[in-house]
């Protein structure tokens, strides 16, 4: 085996043998409550997803009547901050001076992979108006459900109209947050579309410049090559020879078809000194 392969196997063995901190669910799990403001008589639903540190802990949590939903009054959330900074906190849960109100049992469903889901539903009892923390723990709330953390800002009010107004305000706030998210996404889409349009316009400009360059090159006369000059010279020579041939043929045609008249013969004889003597001798 190569040294690199040995090093990789050694590193993998260390990762597998090193204890891992609880993740997803477990230590970092929070409790989901379907209402943030309630009054007596209203139905409340609680959920939590957890990842147990062991299969035994998951099976123990699944036992009926093991854990309950508690409302904590006067709980100091800052006592959890030191434990939350640790990878594997031990004995991290402390109730402190908080007052606990047990309201409903928790039903736990456990999967084969060690994850689970806790559910609870209860009708809100008559409690003093105040802000509470929602927590899942055992009957006395001395032991937490796995390692979930309390959910703050669970407000109990006495007047149902206040609940309705609060719920309406919560819905408006959720709608505003959704619209703000949609607006941010629309702006991001607009910026992306603008960038795409600018890139497309740049490509169009480059294509137009390329087409103009090609058109200019097409209109520009091509320089004559030595072969072209030779062709022109041969063409001119052949044309000159053809013209001379035509002229000679015309001259020969004229010479063959010329027949002098009597007057022209007299003039020729009169102008020829040698031609006068024969005429005189004939007259004598």
C-alpha atoms as an extended CHARMM CRD file, in Angstrom:
* protein
*
       284  EXT
         1         1  UNK       CA              0.0000000000        0.0000000000        0.0000000000  PROA      1               0.0000000000
         2         2  UNK       CA              1.1840000000        3.4800000000       -0.8050000000  PROA      2               0.0000000000
         3         3  UNK       CA              1.9270000000        5.9330000000        2.0500000000  PROA      3               0.0000000000
         4         4  UNK       CA             -0.9550000000        8.1590000000        0.9160000000  PROA      4               0.0000000000
         5         5  UNK       CA             -3.4700000000        5.2900000000        1.1250000000  PROA      5               0.0000000000
         6         6  UNK       CA             -2.1900000000        4.3250000000        4.5900000000  PROA      6               0.0000000000
         7         7  UNK       CA             -2.5740000000        7.9230000000        5.7930000000  PROA      7               0.0000000000
         8         8  UNK       CA             -6.1450000000        8.1260000000        4.4830000000  PROA      8               0.0000000000
         9         9  UNK       CA             -7.1280000000        4.8580000000        6.1910000000  PROA      9               0.0000000000
        10        10  UNK       CA             -5.5280000000        6.0370000000        9.4560000000  PROA      10              0.0000000000
        11        11  UNK       CA             -7.4240000000        9.3780000000        9.3240000000  PROA      11              0.0000000000
        12        12  UNK       CA            -10.7160000000        7.6020000000        8.5830000000  PROA      12              0.0000000000
        13        13  UNK       CA            -10.1870000000        5.2970000000       11.5500000000  PROA      13              0.0000000000
        14        14  UNK       CA             -9.6410000000        8.2810000000       13.8630000000  PROA      14              0.0000000000
        15        15  UNK       CA            -12.8670000000        9.9230000000       12.6400000000  PROA      15              0.0000000000
        16        16  UNK       CA            -14.8720000000        6.7490000000       13.1780000000  PROA      16              0.0000000000
        17        17  UNK       CA            -13.4760000000        6.0840000000       16.6620000000  PROA      17              0.0000000000
        18        18  UNK       CA            -13.7310000000        9.6660000000       17.9260000000  PROA      18              0.0000000000
        19        19  UNK       CA            -16.9870000000       10.3140000000       19.8500000000  PROA      19              0.0000000000
        20        20  UNK       CA            -19.2420000000       12.7580000000       18.0340000000  PROA      20              0.0000000000
        21        21  UNK       CA            -21.4080000000       15.4720000000       19.5740000000  PROA      21              0.0000000000
        22        22  UNK       CA            -25.1650000000       15.2380000000       19.2740000000  PROA      22              0.0000000000
        23        23  UNK       CA            -26.3820000000       16.9220000000       16.0880000000  PROA      23              0.0000000000
        24        24  UNK       CA            -29.6560000000       17.7120000000       14.3450000000  PROA      24              0.0000000000
        25        25  UNK       CA            -32.5000000000       17.3620000000       16.8220000000  PROA      25              0.0000000000
        26        26  UNK       CA            -30.8910000000       16.5630000000       20.1570000000  PROA      26              0.0000000000
        27        27  UNK       CA            -28.8390000000       19.3610000000       21.6470000000  PROA      27              0.0000000000
        28        28  UNK       CA            -29.7410000000       21.8680000000       19.0180000000  PROA      28              0.0000000000
        29        29  UNK       CA            -33.4130000000       20.9220000000       18.8090000000  PROA      29              0.0000000000
        30        30  UNK       CA            -36.0940000000       23.4330000000       19.6670000000  PROA      30              0.0000000000
        31        31  UNK       CA            -39.7810000000       23.0210000000       20.3950000000  PROA      31              0.0000000000
        32        32  UNK       CA            -42.3700000000       24.1570000000       17.8640000000  PROA      32              0.0000000000
        33        33  UNK       CA            -45.6360000000       25.6060000000       19.2500000000  PROA      33              0.0000000000
        34        34  UNK       CA            -48.4820000000       26.4520000000       16.8830000000  PROA      34              0.0000000000
        35        35  UNK       CA            -49.5600000000       29.4900000000       18.9760000000  PROA      35              0.0000000000
        36        36  UNK       CA            -47.4840000000       32.2140000000       20.5350000000  PROA      36              0.0000000000
        37        37  UNK       CA            -50.3510000000       33.9590000000       22.3440000000  PROA      37              0.0000000000
        38        38  UNK       CA            -53.1480000000       31.9720000000       23.9600000000  PROA      38              0.0000000000
        39        39  UNK       CA            -55.9650000000       32.2220000000       26.4430000000  PROA      39              0.0000000000
        40        40  UNK       CA            -57.6910000000       29.6330000000       28.5860000000  PROA      40              0.0000000000
        41        41  UNK       CA            -59.6480000000       27.0400000000       26.6470000000  PROA      41              0.0000000000
        42        42  UNK       CA            -57.6630000000       27.2390000000       23.4170000000  PROA      42              0.0000000000
        43        43  UNK       CA            -56.0860000000       24.1760000000       21.8370000000  PROA      43              0.0000000000
        44        44  UNK       CA            -52.2810000000       24.1330000000       21.6120000000  PROA      44              0.0000000000
        45        45  UNK       CA            -50.1050000000       21.7220000000       19.6070000000  PROA      45              0.0000000000
        46        46  UNK       CA            -46.4470000000       21.0690000000       20.4110000000  PROA      46              0.0000000000
        47        47  UNK       CA            -43.8560000000       19.2850000000       18.2070000000  PROA      47              0.0000000000
        48        48  UNK       CA            -40.1500000000       18.5100000000       18.4170000000  PROA      48              0.0000000000
        49        49  UNK       CA            -37.7530000000       16.4890000000       16.2550000000  PROA      49              0.0000000000
        50        50  UNK       CA            -34.7940000000       14.9230000000       18.0330000000  PROA      50              0.0000000000
        51        51  UNK       CA            -31.7510000000       12.7730000000       17.3020000000  PROA      51              0.0000000000
        52        52  UNK       CA            -30.9300000000       10.5670000000       20.2660000000  PROA      52              0.0000000000
        53        53  UNK       CA            -27.3580000000        9.8550000000       21.2380000000  PROA      53              0.0000000000
        54        54  UNK       CA            -28.0320000000        6.1250000000       21.3830000000  PROA      54              0.0000000000
        55        55  UNK       CA            -30.6940000000        3.5890000000       20.4530000000  PROA      55              0.0000000000
        56        56  UNK       CA            -31.2150000000        2.8210000000       24.1430000000  PROA      56              0.0000000000
        57        57  UNK       CA            -31.9800000000        6.4710000000       24.8510000000  PROA      57              0.0000000000
        58        58  UNK       CA            -34.4500000000        6.4860000000       21.9680000000  PROA      58              0.0000000000
        59        59  UNK       CA            -36.2480000000        3.3930000000       23.2710000000  PROA      59              0.0000000000
        60        60  UNK       CA            -36.3580000000        4.8450000000       26.7790000000  PROA      60              0.0000000000
        61        61  UNK       CA            -37.8370000000        8.0970000000       25.4920000000  PROA      61              0.0000000000
        62        62  UNK       CA            -40.5150000000        6.1620000000       23.6510000000  PROA      62              0.0000000000
        63        63  UNK       CA            -41.9090000000        4.6880000000       26.8650000000  PROA      63              0.0000000000
        64        64  UNK       CA            -45.4200000000        5.9540000000       27.5980000000  PROA      64              0.0000000000
        65        65  UNK       CA            -45.7180000000        8.4960000000       30.4230000000  PROA      65              0.0000000000
        66        66  UNK       CA            -42.0000000000        9.2460000000       30.4860000000  PROA      66              0.0000000000
        67        67  UNK       CA            -42.0770000000       12.9200000000       29.4030000000  PROA      67              0.0000000000
        68        68  UNK       CA            -44.5270000000       15.8200000000       29.5790000000  PROA      68              0.0000000000
        69        69  UNK       CA            -45.0760000000       19.3430000000       28.3090000000  PROA      69              0.0000000000
        70        70  UNK       CA            -44.2750000000       21.9050000000       31.0080000000  PROA      70              0.0000000000
        71        71  UNK       CA            -44.8400000000       25.6520000000       31.0890000000  PROA      71              0.0000000000
        72        72  UNK       CA            -42.0300000000       27.4120000000       32.9370000000  PROA      72              0.0000000000
        73        73  UNK       CA            -42.7050000000       30.7240000000       34.6520000000  PROA      73              0.0000000000
        74        74  UNK       CA            -39.7240000000       32.8580000000       35.6390000000  PROA      74              0.0000000000
        75        75  UNK       CA            -37.1690000000       30.6940000000       33.8320000000  PROA      75              0.0000000000
        76        76  UNK       CA            -33.7250000000       32.2470000000       33.3250000000  PROA      76              0.0000000000
        77        77  UNK       CA            -32.7030000000       31.2690000000       29.7800000000  PROA      77              0.0000000000
        78        78  UNK       CA            -29.1510000000       32.5690000000       30.2070000000  PROA      78              0.0000000000
        79        79  UNK       CA            -28.2660000000       29.5790000000       32.4330000000  PROA      79              0.0000000000
        80        80  UNK       CA            -28.1710000000       27.4740000000       29.2490000000  PROA      80              0.0000000000
        81        81  UNK       CA            -25.6130000000       29.5980000000       27.4270000000  PROA      81              0.0000000000
        82        82  UNK       CA            -22.4850000000       28.0220000000       29.0210000000  PROA      82              0.0000000000
        83        83  UNK       CA            -23.7390000000       24.5150000000       28.2410000000  PROA      83              0.0000000000
        84        84  UNK       CA            -24.6720000000       25.4180000000       24.6520000000  PROA      84              0.0000000000
        85        85  UNK       CA            -21.0680000000       26.4150000000       23.9640000000  PROA      85              0.0000000000
        86        86  UNK       CA            -19.8530000000       22.8880000000       24.7680000000  PROA      86              0.0000000000
        87        87  UNK       CA            -19.6680000000       20.0610000000       22.2490000000  PROA      87              0.0000000000
        88        88  UNK       CA            -20.9160000000       17.3770000000       24.6680000000  PROA      88              0.0000000000
        89        89  UNK       CA            -22.4380000000       19.0190000000       27.7220000000  PROA      89              0.0000000000
        90        90  UNK       CA            -23.1950000000       16.8270000000       30.7360000000  PROA      90              0.0000000000
        91        91  UNK       CA            -25.8240000000       17.5780000000       33.3740000000  PROA      91              0.0000000000
        92        92  UNK       CA            -26.5400000000       20.7630000000       31.4550000000  PROA      92              0.0000000000
        93        93  UNK       CA            -30.2090000000       21.1480000000       32.3900000000  PROA      93              0.0000000000
        94        94  UNK       CA            -31.1150000000       23.2510000000       35.4050000000  PROA      94              0.0000000000
        95        95  UNK       CA            -34.5650000000       24.5270000000       36.2910000000  PROA      95              0.0000000000
        96        96  UNK       CA            -33.3340000000       27.1790000000       38.6630000000  PROA      96              0.0000000000
        97        97  UNK       CA            -36.0470000000       29.1080000000       40.4730000000  PROA      97              0.0000000000
        98        98  UNK       CA            -38.6150000000       28.7000000000       37.6940000000  PROA      98              0.0000000000
        99        99  UNK       CA            -42.1420000000       27.5540000000       38.4750000000  PROA      99              0.0000000000
       100       100  UNK       CA            -43.3140000000       24.5450000000       36.4350000000  PROA      100             0.0000000000
       101       101  UNK       CA            -46.8370000000       23.7570000000       35.2780000000  PROA      101             0.0000000000
       102       102  UNK       CA            -47.3180000000       20.3080000000       33.7590000000  PROA      102             0.0000000000
       103       103  UNK       CA            -50.0140000000       20.4410000000       31.0710000000  PROA      103             0.0000000000
       104       104  UNK       CA            -49.8610000000       17.3130000000       28.8600000000  PROA      104             0.0000000000
       105       105  UNK       CA            -48.0230000000       14.0130000000       28.2640000000  PROA      105             0.0000000000
       106       106  UNK       CA            -45.7020000000       13.6380000000       25.2830000000  PROA      106             0.0000000000
       107       107  UNK       CA            -46.0270000000       10.9040000000       22.6610000000  PROA      107             0.0000000000
       108       108  UNK       CA            -42.7140000000        9.8710000000       21.0890000000  PROA      108             0.0000000000
       109       109  UNK       CA            -42.2690000000        7.9590000000       17.8290000000  PROA      109             0.0000000000
       110       110  UNK       CA            -38.7890000000        6.4870000000       17.3020000000  PROA      110             0.0000000000
       111       111  UNK       CA            -37.2410000000        5.3900000000       14.0050000000  PROA      111             0.0000000000
       112       112  UNK       CA            -34.6400000000        2.6980000000       13.4210000000  PROA      112             0.0000000000
       113       113  UNK       CA            -31.9220000000        5.2740000000       12.7640000000  PROA      113             0.0000000000
       114       114  UNK       CA            -32.1660000000        6.6890000000       16.2840000000  PROA      114             0.0000000000
       115       115  UNK       CA            -34.1970000000        9.7820000000       15.3900000000  PROA      115             0.0000000000
       116       116  UNK       CA            -37.5790000000       10.5260000000       16.8520000000  PROA      116             0.0000000000
       117       117  UNK       CA            -40.4650000000       12.9580000000       16.9050000000  PROA      117             0.0000000000
       118       118  UNK       CA            -42.3200000000       14.1670000000       19.9630000000  PROA      118             0.0000000000
       119       119  UNK       CA            -45.9310000000       15.3700000000       19.8350000000  PROA      119             0.0000000000
       120       120  UNK       CA            -48.3630000000       16.7210000000       22.3720000000  PROA      120             0.0000000000
       121       121  UNK       CA            -51.7510000000       18.4230000000       22.2600000000  PROA      121             0.0000000000
       122       122  UNK       CA            -53.4710000000       20.1110000000       25.1940000000  PROA      122             0.0000000000
       123       123  UNK       CA            -56.2000000000       22.5920000000       26.0730000000  PROA      123             0.0000000000
       124       124  UNK       CA            -54.8570000000       25.6790000000       27.7350000000  PROA      124             0.0000000000
       125       125  UNK       CA            -55.7640000000       25.7090000000       31.4360000000  PROA      125             0.0000000000
       126       126  UNK       CA            -56.5790000000       28.7550000000       33.5520000000  PROA      126             0.0000000000
       127       127  UNK       CA            -53.2420000000       30.3800000000       34.2790000000  PROA      127             0.0000000000
       128       128  UNK       CA            -52.1920000000       33.8500000000       35.3620000000  PROA      128             0.0000000000
       129       129  UNK       CA            -51.4960000000       36.1160000000       32.3600000000  PROA      129             0.0000000000
       130       130  UNK       CA            -47.7540000000       36.0630000000       31.8060000000  PROA      130             0.0000000000
       131       131  UNK       CA            -45.0210000000       35.0120000000       29.4020000000  PROA      131             0.0000000000
       132       132  UNK       CA            -43.8650000000       31.4040000000       29.7950000000  PROA      132             0.0000000000
       133       133  UNK       CA            -41.2750000000       28.9970000000       28.3610000000  PROA      133             0.0000000000
       134       134  UNK       CA            -42.4200000000       25.6910000000       26.8550000000  PROA      134             0.0000000000
       135       135  UNK       CA            -40.2660000000       22.7070000000       27.7830000000  PROA      135             0.0000000000
       136       136  UNK       CA            -40.3600000000       18.9080000000       27.3660000000  PROA      136             0.0000000000
       137       137  UNK       CA            -39.0710000000       17.0750000000       30.4240000000  PROA      137             0.0000000000
       138       138  UNK       CA            -39.9510000000       14.3210000000       32.9010000000  PROA      138             0.0000000000
       139       139  UNK       CA            -42.7000000000       14.5020000000       35.5130000000  PROA      139             0.0000000000
       140       140  UNK       CA            -40.7470000000       16.8000000000       37.8410000000  PROA      140             0.0000000000
       141       141  UNK       CA            -38.8790000000       18.5450000000       34.9680000000  PROA      141             0.0000000000
       142       142  UNK       CA            -35.5730000000       17.5810000000       36.5230000000  PROA      142             0.0000000000
       143       143  UNK       CA            -34.5100000000       15.6660000000       33.3870000000  PROA      143             0.0000000000
       144       144  UNK       CA            -34.9970000000       17.1030000000       29.8660000000  PROA      144             0.0000000000
       145       145  UNK       CA            -36.3930000000       15.2260000000       26.9000000000  PROA      145             0.0000000000
       146       146  UNK       CA            -33.1410000000       14.2330000000       25.2440000000  PROA      146             0.0000000000
       147       147  UNK       CA            -31.4630000000       17.6390000000       24.8320000000  PROA      147             0.0000000000
       148       148  UNK       CA            -34.1330000000       19.9670000000       23.4920000000  PROA      148             0.0000000000
       149       149  UNK       CA            -34.0630000000       23.5850000000       24.6720000000  PROA      149             0.0000000000
       150       150  UNK       CA            -37.0610000000       25.5810000000       25.9450000000  PROA      150             0.0000000000
       151       151  UNK       CA            -39.0850000000       27.7480000000       23.5690000000  PROA      151             0.0000000000
       152       152  UNK       CA            -39.5340000000       31.3030000000       24.8780000000  PROA      152             0.0000000000
       153       153  UNK       CA            -42.2550000000       33.9400000000       24.3860000000  PROA      153             0.0000000000
       154       154  UNK       CA            -45.3210000000       31.7740000000       24.9780000000  PROA      154             0.0000000000
       155       155  UNK       CA            -47.7570000000       34.4200000000       26.2180000000  PROA      155             0.0000000000
       156       156  UNK       CA            -50.9420000000       33.7360000000       28.1610000000  PROA      156             0.0000000000
       157       157  UNK       CA            -53.5710000000       36.5060000000       28.2190000000  PROA      157             0.0000000000
       158       158  UNK       CA            -56.9250000000       36.7670000000       30.0020000000  PROA      158             0.0000000000
       159       159  UNK       CA            -58.9780000000       38.5420000000       27.3310000000  PROA      159             0.0000000000
       160       160  UNK       CA            -59.8640000000       36.5190000000       24.1830000000  PROA      160             0.0000000000
       161       161  UNK       CA            -60.1220000000       39.7720000000       22.2240000000  PROA      161             0.0000000000
       162       162  UNK       CA            -56.4750000000       40.4530000000       23.0190000000  PROA      162             0.0000000000
       163       163  UNK       CA            -55.6070000000       37.0290000000       21.6500000000  PROA      163             0.0000000000
       164       164  UNK       CA            -57.4800000000       37.7700000000       18.4530000000  PROA      164             0.0000000000
       165       165  UNK       CA            -55.7180000000       41.1070000000       18.0560000000  PROA      165             0.0000000000
       166       166  UNK       CA            -52.3640000000       39.5240000000       18.8000000000  PROA      166             0.0000000000
       167       167  UNK       CA            -53.0050000000       36.6990000000       16.3630000000  PROA      167             0.0000000000
       168       168  UNK       CA            -54.0700000000       39.2020000000       13.6990000000  PROA      168             0.0000000000
       169       169  UNK       CA            -50.9120000000       41.1990000000       14.3330000000  PROA      169             0.0000000000
       170       170  UNK       CA            -48.8660000000       38.0020000000       14.0810000000  PROA      170             0.0000000000
       171       171  UNK       CA            -50.5120000000       37.1540000000       10.7640000000  PROA      171             0.0000000000
       172       172  UNK       CA            -49.8200000000       40.6530000000        9.4760000000  PROA      172             0.0000000000
       173       173  UNK       CA            -46.2180000000       40.3840000000       10.6020000000  PROA      173             0.0000000000
       174       174  UNK       CA            -45.8450000000       37.0130000000        8.8660000000  PROA      174             0.0000000000
       175       175  UNK       CA            -47.4080000000       38.4590000000        5.7280000000  PROA      175             0.0000000000
       176       176  UNK       CA            -45.0540000000       41.4260000000        5.8590000000  PROA      176             0.0000000000
       177       177  UNK       CA            -42.0860000000       39.1030000000        6.2560000000  PROA      177             0.0000000000
       178       178  UNK       CA            -43.2910000000       36.9900000000        3.3400000000  PROA      178             0.0000000000
       179       179  UNK       CA            -43.7850000000       40.0650000000        1.1680000000  PROA      179             0.0000000000
       180       180  UNK       CA            -40.3580000000       41.3650000000        2.1720000000  PROA      180             0.0000000000
       181       181  UNK       CA            -38.8600000000       38.0060000000        1.1950000000  PROA      181             0.0000000000
       182       182  UNK       CA            -40.7450000000       38.0140000000       -2.1080000000  PROA      182             0.0000000000
       183       183  UNK       CA            -39.6310000000       41.6000000000       -2.7640000000  PROA      183             0.0000000000
       184       184  UNK       CA            -36.0200000000       40.6840000000       -2.0720000000  PROA      184             0.0000000000
       185       185  UNK       CA            -36.3100000000       37.6950000000       -4.4120000000  PROA      185             0.0000000000
       186       186  UNK       CA            -37.9480000000       39.8780000000       -7.0940000000  PROA      186             0.0000000000
       187       187  UNK       CA            -35.1280000000       42.4140000000       -6.7720000000  PROA      187             0.0000000000
       188       188  UNK       CA            -32.5670000000       39.6550000000       -7.0680000000  PROA      188             0.0000000000
       189       189  UNK       CA            -34.3540000000       38.3380000000      -10.1770000000  PROA      189             0.0000000000
       190       190  UNK       CA            -34.4680000000       41.8630000000      -11.6190000000  PROA      190             0.0000000000
       191       191  UNK       CA            -30.7300000000       42.3290000000      -11.0160000000  PROA      191             0.0000000000
       192       192  UNK       CA            -30.0170000000       38.9820000000      -12.6560000000  PROA      192             0.0000000000
       193       193  UNK       CA            -32.2840000000       39.8530000000      -15.6060000000  PROA      193             0.0000000000
       194       194  UNK       CA            -30.5750000000       43.2300000000      -15.9530000000  PROA      194             0.0000000000
       195       195  UNK       CA            -27.1710000000       41.5820000000      -15.9680000000  PROA      195             0.0000000000
       196       196  UNK       CA            -28.3570000000       39.0810000000      -18.5730000000  PROA      196             0.0000000000
       197       197  UNK       CA            -29.7720000000       41.8980000000      -20.7310000000  PROA      197             0.0000000000
       198       198  UNK       CA            -26.4960000000       43.8280000000      -20.5160000000  PROA      198             0.0000000000
       199       199  UNK       CA            -24.5260000000       40.7420000000      -21.4820000000  PROA      199             0.0000000000
       200       200  UNK       CA            -26.9130000000       40.1130000000      -24.4060000000  PROA      200             0.0000000000
       201       201  UNK       CA            -26.6280000000       43.7330000000      -25.5920000000  PROA      201             0.0000000000
       202       202  UNK       CA            -22.8460000000       43.4870000000      -25.4340000000  PROA      202             0.0000000000
       203       203  UNK       CA            -22.9510000000       40.3300000000      -27.5490000000  PROA      203             0.0000000000
       204       204  UNK       CA            -25.2820000000       42.0380000000      -30.0560000000  PROA      204             0.0000000000
       205       205  UNK       CA            -22.9230000000       45.0210000000      -30.3050000000  PROA      205             0.0000000000
       206       206  UNK       CA            -19.9890000000       42.7150000000      -30.9220000000  PROA      206             0.0000000000
       207       207  UNK       CA            -21.9280000000       40.8700000000      -33.6270000000  PROA      207             0.0000000000
       208       208  UNK       CA            -22.8670000000       44.1590000000      -35.3110000000  PROA      208             0.0000000000
       209       209  UNK       CA            -19.2150000000       45.2600000000      -35.3080000000  PROA      209             0.0000000000
       210       210  UNK       CA            -18.2270000000       41.9160000000      -36.7700000000  PROA      210             0.0000000000
       211       211  UNK       CA            -20.8530000000       42.1740000000      -39.5130000000  PROA      211             0.0000000000
       212       212  UNK       CA            -19.7500000000       45.7260000000      -40.3740000000  PROA      212             0.0000000000
       213       213  UNK       CA            -16.1370000000       44.5570000000      -40.5940000000  PROA      213             0.0000000000
       214       214  UNK       CA            -17.1010000000       41.6890000000      -42.8770000000  PROA      214             0.0000000000
       215       215  UNK       CA            -19.1400000000       44.0310000000      -45.1110000000  PROA      215             0.0000000000
       216       216  UNK       CA            -16.1750000000       46.4340000000      -45.4080000000  PROA      216             0.0000000000
       217       217  UNK       CA            -13.8680000000       43.5820000000      -46.3180000000  PROA      217             0.0000000000
       218       218  UNK       CA            -16.3250000000       42.3950000000      -48.9830000000  PROA      218             0.0000000000
       219       219  UNK       CA            -16.4760000000       45.8640000000      -50.6080000000  PROA      219             0.0000000000
       220       220  UNK       CA            -12.7070000000       46.3600000000      -50.5840000000  PROA      220             0.0000000000
       221       221  UNK       CA            -11.0700000000       45.3930000000      -53.9980000000  PROA      221             0.0000000000
       222       222  UNK       CA             -8.7670000000       42.4870000000      -53.7250000000  PROA      222             0.0000000000
       223       223  UNK       CA             -5.1070000000       43.1520000000      -54.6620000000  PROA      223             0.0000000000
       224       224  UNK       CA             -4.0460000000       41.6750000000      -58.0000000000  PROA      224             0.0000000000
       225       225  UNK       CA             -1.7690000000       38.7140000000      -57.7530000000  PROA      225             0.0000000000
       226       226  UNK       CA              1.1420000000       37.9260000000      -60.1620000000  PROA      226             0.0000000000
       227       227  UNK       CA             -1.0410000000       35.2550000000      -61.7330000000  PROA      227             0.0000000000
       228       228  UNK       CA             -3.7160000000       37.8530000000      -62.4610000000  PROA      228             0.0000000000
       229       229  UNK       CA             -1.1440000000       40.1750000000      -64.0760000000  PROA      229             0.0000000000
       230       230  UNK       CA              0.0920000000       37.3020000000      -66.2580000000  PROA      230             0.0000000000
       231       231  UNK       CA             -3.4720000000       36.5390000000      -67.3090000000  PROA      231             0.0000000000
       232       232  UNK       CA             -4.0690000000       40.1550000000      -68.2610000000  PROA      232             0.0000000000
       233       233  UNK       CA             -0.8070000000       40.2260000000      -70.3030000000  PROA      233             0.0000000000
       234       234  UNK       CA             -1.7370000000       37.0670000000      -72.1940000000  PROA      234             0.0000000000
       235       235  UNK       CA             -5.2040000000       38.4560000000      -72.8840000000  PROA      235             0.0000000000
       236       236  UNK       CA             -3.7800000000       41.7530000000      -74.1980000000  PROA      236             0.0000000000
       237       237  UNK       CA             -1.2680000000       39.9310000000      -76.4430000000  PROA      237             0.0000000000
       238       238  UNK       CA             -3.9460000000       37.7180000000      -77.8980000000  PROA      238             0.0000000000
       239       239  UNK       CA             -6.1970000000       40.7260000000      -78.4990000000  PROA      239             0.0000000000
       240       240  UNK       CA             -3.3650000000       42.6270000000      -80.2740000000  PROA      240             0.0000000000
       241       241  UNK       CA             -2.5550000000       39.6610000000      -82.4880000000  PROA      241             0.0000000000
       242       242  UNK       CA             -6.2210000000       39.2940000000      -83.3460000000  PROA      242             0.0000000000
       243       243  UNK       CA             -6.4440000000       42.9740000000      -84.3420000000  PROA      243             0.0000000000
       244       244  UNK       CA             -3.3220000000       42.7240000000      -86.5680000000  PROA      244             0.0000000000
       245       245  UNK       CA             -4.7090000000       39.6180000000      -88.1960000000  PROA      245             0.0000000000
       246       246  UNK       CA             -7.9870000000       41.3560000000      -88.9120000000  PROA      246             0.0000000000
       247       247  UNK       CA             -6.1920000000       44.4150000000      -90.3760000000  PROA      247             0.0000000000
       248       248  UNK       CA             -3.9880000000       42.3080000000      -92.6210000000  PROA      248             0.0000000000
       249       249  UNK       CA             -6.9500000000       40.3390000000      -93.8680000000  PROA      249             0.0000000000
       250       250  UNK       CA             -8.8180000000       43.5170000000      -94.6920000000  PROA      250             0.0000000000
       251       251  UNK       CA             -5.8190000000       44.8880000000      -96.6190000000  PROA      251             0.0000000000
       252       252  UNK       CA             -5.4310000000       41.7070000000      -98.6070000000  PROA      252             0.0000000000
       253       253  UNK       CA             -9.1250000000       41.6840000000      -99.3870000000  PROA      253             0.0000000000
       254       254  UNK       CA             -8.9180000000       45.2620000000     -100.6550000000  PROA      254             0.0000000000
       255       255  UNK       CA             -5.8600000000       44.4900000000     -102.8440000000  PROA      255             0.0000000000
       256       256  UNK       CA             -7.4990000000       41.4550000000     -104.4160000000  PROA      256             0.0000000000
       257       257  UNK       CA            -10.7280000000       43.2500000000     -105.2250000000  PROA      257             0.0000000000
       258       258  UNK       CA             -9.1920000000       46.4930000000     -106.6940000000  PROA      258             0.0000000000
       259       259  UNK       CA             -9.4690000000       46.9430000000     -110.4920000000  PROA      259             0.0000000000
       260       260  UNK       CA             -8.1800000000       50.3450000000     -111.9230000000  PROA      260             0.0000000000
       261       261  UNK       CA            -10.3300000000       52.2750000000     -114.3670000000  PROA      261             0.0000000000
       262       262  UNK       CA             -9.0830000000       53.7230000000     -117.7350000000  PROA      262             0.0000000000
       263       263  UNK       CA             -8.6320000000       57.1700000000     -116.2680000000  PROA      263             0.0000000000
       264       264  UNK       CA             -6.6360000000       55.7810000000     -113.3580000000  PROA      264             0.0000000000
       265       265  UNK       CA             -4.4130000000       53.9120000000     -115.8410000000  PROA      265             0.0000000000
       266       266  UNK       CA             -3.8100000000       57.0680000000     -117.8570000000  PROA      266             0.0000000000
       267       267  UNK       CA             -2.8460000000       58.9840000000     -114.7940000000  PROA      267             0.0000000000
       268       268  UNK       CA             -0.4950000000       56.2390000000     -113.7300000000  PROA      268             0.0000000000
       269       269  UNK       CA              1.1260000000       56.1200000000     -117.1780000000  PROA      269             0.0000000000
       270       270  UNK       CA              1.3790000000       59.8900000000     -117.3760000000  PROA      270             0.0000000000
       271       271  UNK       CA              3.1010000000       60.0480000000     -114.0540000000  PROA      271             0.0000000000
       272       272  UNK       CA              5.5750000000       57.2020000000     -114.9650000000  PROA      272             0.0000000000
       273       273  UNK       CA              8.6110000000       58.3740000000     -117.0320000000  PROA      273             0.0000000000
       274       274  UNK       CA              9.2730000000       54.8890000000     -118.1980000000  PROA      274             0.0000000000
       275       275  UNK       CA              5.6800000000       54.5190000000     -119.2800000000  PROA      275             0.0000000000
       276       276  UNK       CA              5.7830000000       57.5090000000     -121.7360000000  PROA      276             0.0000000000
       277       277  UNK       CA              8.1920000000       55.9640000000     -124.1420000000  PROA      277             0.0000000000
       278       278  UNK       CA              6.0900000000       53.0900000000     -125.1900000000  PROA      278             0.0000000000
       279       279  UNK       CA              3.1410000000       55.4330000000     -125.9130000000  PROA      279             0.0000000000
       280       280  UNK       CA              5.2760000000       57.5590000000     -128.2330000000  PROA      280             0.0000000000
       281       281  UNK       CA              6.5800000000       54.5720000000     -130.0660000000  PROA      281             0.0000000000
       282       282  UNK       CA              3.1110000000       53.3210000000     -130.6110000000  PROA      282             0.0000000000
       283       283  UNK       CA              2.0270000000       56.6610000000     -132.0520000000  PROA      283             0.0000000000
       284       284  UNK       CA              4.9750000000       56.7430000000     -134.4160000000  PROA      284             0.0000000000
